[in-house]
Amino acid sequence: TPPKLLIFAGSTRLASFNRKLAHAAAALARAAGAEVTHIELANFDIPMYNADLEAKGTPADVMKLKQILFEHPAWIICSPEYNGSYTALLKNTIDWVSSPVKGDPAWQEGFKSFSGKVVGILSASPGALGGLRSQSHLAPLLLNAQCWVAPRAFALGHAGDAFDAEGRLINDKHRSNVQAVIDQVLSASRRLND
Ligand code: FNR
């Protein structure tokens, strides 16, 4: 069976570079034989985390996202960089999903959706460092949530010049760097899940 890979970006911006990178990564992963699910966090109606709100019932879209994450043994996250770190959208989403669901015995383990997942981190930014600093914050958060974070990662700098009109990566070197992350994630996922 083909390896299942989930890909998403930590931005909801229409022209997001990280969404473009996610699409490019999805195309490369499909070509490598993976069964790819690309989700848009913008399609999930998730409010800012508040325990009082949660006490009234975990939002339906949080439950939906928990299930999708749980069903995919390997993920690629495309992380924008805000103020030297990852986005509030990513943090808020992860906070909701990692919280035990009150009164639901199936979801008492908060890290159930995260535990044992193999995660590759990509980032893109118009700046020279390509969002590299967001990765150095995101990786420990994922490790804390019991994920295996791939040592191989890639930060796409000067992202405004990196894609053609169809959203493909122009530069061969960029493509092979993304490919290397995908290959490592898929092979680690295969080994860890056998
Ligand atoms: C940014 N941006 C940015 N870029 C960067 O490389 N390092 C940084 O620290 C920051 N900080 C920052 C803070 C805030 C509040 C915003 C709004 C933006 C620029 C950022 O990388 C740029 O907007 C990207 O286009 C965001 O990613 P998407 O939406 O294109 O995927």
Boltz pocket constraint, residues with backbone or C-beta under 6 A from the ligand:
constraints:
  - pocket:
      binder: B
      contacts: [[A, 11], [A, 12], [A, 13], [A, 15], [A, 16], [A, 17], [A, 18], [A, 19], [A, 80], [A, 81], [A, 82], [A, 83], [A, 84], [A, 85], [A, 124], [A, 125], [A, 126], [A, 127], [A, 128], [A, 129], [A, 130], [A, 131]]
      max_distance: 6.0
